[in-house]
């Protein structure tokens, strides 16, 4: 196997974002040996601010991650808007509460909990090839090392290069995959708030607007494939 970190892991996770880090932590809590690999040297994401609902918060607490530990802003209720932002209502049901988080801090906290529980982590490196056998998967890394696992979990996102190496169809290649667009900007006013805009398109249009401090992050998700998401963003912004 060349220069291996371990002869064989129970599970190798590719991608150290929230999904990968949470899977790694869960594996270690089940007494499995786990290795997580990520191409980025430090936690990063195109969308640096995000939000979690009650189910996500419950999972975080189970993983030992508190709002205080990650500096999360807590919101109660949300502002619900029409797509043109001309009509809105304050929704304040008891279940509409959650955390607003800085993604880099959040991702790092989850991964830190996983490594504290005994998982191994490799950052700043990515698989260049892989071999699938009957009882294991062997990943050939960019630095010449090889790692093997009885099971591989892929958590790199919709356009995962590792999934393509394994001849799997990625989410981005699926015909009914939603279009997504992220934008972020700074404001002078500090706020902790979540706004949601819903479009009238039958295929589905949802925009979440997260206000955390002076950072505002906009995420648009749509299944309206007949119109490019950039045009839908332009119409929303107008």
C-alpha positions in Angstrom: 0.0 0.0 0.0 2.9 2.4 0.0 3.0 5.1 2.7 -0.3 4.5 4.4 -1.6 6.3 7.4 -3.2 3.0 8.6 -3.5 -0.4 7.0 -7.3 -0.2 6.7 -9.9 2.2 8.1 -13.5 1.2 8.7 -14.6 4.3 6.9 -13.0 7.0 4.8 -14.9 10.2 4.3 -14.1 12.6 1.4 -15.2 16.1 2.2 -14.9 17.8 5.6 -17.9 20.2 5.4 -20.9 19.8 7.8 -22.0 16.5 6.2 -18.6 14.9 6.1 -17.5 16.1 9.6 -20.8 15.0 11.1 -20.5 11.5 9.5 -16.9 11.3 10.7 -18.0 12.1 14.3 -20.9 9.6 14.2 -18.5 6.9 12.9 -16.1 7.5 15.8 -18.9 7.4 18.3 -19.8 4.0 16.9 -16.2 2.9 17.7 -15.3 2.8 14.0 -11.9 3.9 12.8 -12.4 6.9 10.5 -10.4 9.2 8.2 -11.7 12.4 6.7 -10.0 14.0 3.7 -10.6 17.5 2.3 -8.9 19.4 -0.5 -9.0 22.7 1.4 -6.2 23.4 3.9 -8.8 25.2 6.2 -12.6 25.3 6.4 -14.0 27.4 3.7 -17.2 27.8 1.7 -18.5 30.0 -1.1 -21.4 30.8 1.3 -19.8 31.9 4.5 -23.0 32.5 6.5 -25.7 29.9 6.9 -28.6 28.8 9.2 -29.7 25.7 11.1 -33.3 24.7 12.1 -34.4 22.7 15.2 -33.3 19.3 13.7 -29.8 20.7 12.9 -29.5 22.2 16.3 -30.4 18.9 18.0 -27.7 17.1 15.9 -25.2 19.8 16.9 -25.9 19.4 20.6 -25.6 15.6 20.2 -22.2 16.2 18.6 -21.1 18.5 21.5 -21.4 21.7 19.5 -23.2 24.6 21.3 -24.3 28.0 20.0 -21.8 29.6 22.4 -18.9 27.5 21.1 -19.4 28.6 17.5 -20.6 32.1 18.2 -24.0 31.4 16.6 -26.7 34.1 16.5 -30.1 32.7 17.6 -33.2 33.7 15.7 -36.9 33.3 16.6 -39.4 33.5 13.8 -38.7 34.7 10.3 -39.8 37.3 7.8 -41.7 35.6 4.9 -41.8 37.6 1.6 -43.2 37.3 -1.9 -40.6 37.0 -4.7 -40.8 40.7 -5.5 -40.5 41.5 -1.7 -43.5 43.8 -1.9 -45.6 41.6 0.4 -44.3 40.1 3.7 -45.5 38.7 7.0 -43.7 37.9 10.3 -44.0 34.2 11.0 -43.5 33.5 14.7 -44.6 29.9 15.3 -42.8 28.2 18.2 -40.9 25.8 15.9 -39.5 28.6 13.7 -36.2 29.1 15.6 -32.6 28.3 15.0 -29.0 29.4 14.7 -27.3 31.7 12.2 -23.7 30.5 11.8 -20.4 31.5 10.2 -19.7 28.5 8.1 -15.9 28.4 8.5 -16.3 28.4 12.3 -19.1 25.9 12.3 -17.3 23.5 10.0 -14.1 23.7 12.1 -16.0 23.0 15.3 -17.6 19.9 13.9 -14.3 18.6 12.6 -12.6 19.4 15.8 -15.1 17.3 17.7 -14.5 14.4 15.3 -10.7 14.5 15.8 -11.1 14.8 19.5 -13.2 11.6 19.4 -10.4 9.8 17.6 -10.8 10.4 13.9 -7.9 11.2 11.7 -8.0 14.1 9.3 -6.1 15.1 6.2 -6.5 18.6 4.9 -5.1 20.4 1.9 -5.0 17.2 -0.2 -7.4 15.4 -2.5 -7.7 12.0 -4.1 -6.3 11.7 -7.6 -7.5 8.1 -8.3 -9.3 5.2 -6.6 -9.5 1.5 -6.8 -12.7 -0.4 -5.8 -12.3 -4.0 -4.8 -14.7 -6.5 -3.2 -13.8 -5.6 0.4 -12.3 -2.1 0.3 -11.7 1.2 -1.6 -8.2 2.5 -2.0 -7.7 6.2 -2.5 -4.5 7.4 -4.2 -3.7 10.9 -2.9 -1.9 13.8 -4.6 1.1 13.5 -2.4 1.8 9.8 -3.3 0.2 8.3 -0.2 -2.6 5.7 -0.3 -5.4 5.2 2.2 -7.9 2.4 2.3 -11.3 1.9 3.9 -13.9 -0.8 4.1 -16.4 1.9 3.3 -16.1 5.3 1.6 -18.6 8.2 2.1 -18.5 11.0 -0.4 -19.5 14.4 1.0 -17.9 16.8 -1.5 -21.0 18.4 -2.8 -23.1 18.2 -6.0 -20.2 18.1 -8.4 -17.9 15.7 -6.5 -14.8 14.7 -8.5 -14.4 11.6 -6.3 -17.9 10.5 -7.3 -16.9 10.8 -10.9 -13.8 8.8 -10.3 -16.0 6.1 -8.9 -18.2 6.3 -12.0 -21.1 7.5 -10.0 -23.7 10.0 -11.2 -23.3 13.2 -9.2 -26.2 15.3 -8.1 -25.1 18.1 -10.5 -25.5 15.6 -13.4 -29.1 14.6 -12.6 -31.7 16.0 -14.9 -33.9 17.2 -12.1 -31.2 18.7 -10.0 -32.1 22.2 -8.6 -30.2 25.3 -9.7 -28.5 27.2 -6.8 -26.9 30.6 -6.6 -25.2 32.3 -3.6 -24.4 35.9 -3.1 -23.0 37.8 -0.2 -22.5 41.4 0.8 -21.7 43.7 3.8 -24.1 46.2 5.3 -23.6 49.1 7.8 -26.3 47.9 10.1 -25.8 44.8 12.4 -28.7 42.4 12.5 -29.5 38.8 13.4 -32.4 37.7 11.2 -33.6 35.2 8.7 -35.8 36.2 5.7 -37.3 33.8 3.3 -38.8 34.7 -0.1 -41.0 32.2 -2.1 -41.7 32.5 -5.8 -44.9 31.7 -7.6 -43.2 29.5 -10.1 -44.8 26.0 -10.0 -41.4 24.4 -10.3 -40.4 26.0 -7.0 -38.3 29.1 -6.1 -37.0 29.8 -2.6 -34.5 32.4 -1.5 -33.1 32.5 2.1 -31.5 35.8 3.3 -29.4 35.4 6.3 -28.4 38.5 8.3 -25.5 37.9 10.7 -23.8 40.9 12.0 -22.9 43.1 9.0 -22.8 40.1 6.6 -25.9 39.3 4.5 -25.9 36.0 2.6 -28.5 35.2 -0.1 -29.1 31.6 -1.3 -31.5 30.9 -4.2 -32.7 27.4 -4.9 -35.0 26.7 -7.8 -36.2 23.8 -10.0 -37.4 26.2 -12.7 -34.9 24.8 -15.3 -36.4 26.8 -18.2 -34.9 30.0 -16.9 -31.2 30.3 -15.8 -30.8 30.9 -12.1 -28.8 34.1 -12.9 -31.9 35.5 -14.6 -34.1 34.5 -11.7 -31.6 36.3 -9.4 -31.7 39.4 -11.5 -35.5 39.4 -11.4 -35.4 38.9 -7.6 -32.9 41.7 -7.1 -34.9 44.1 -9.2 
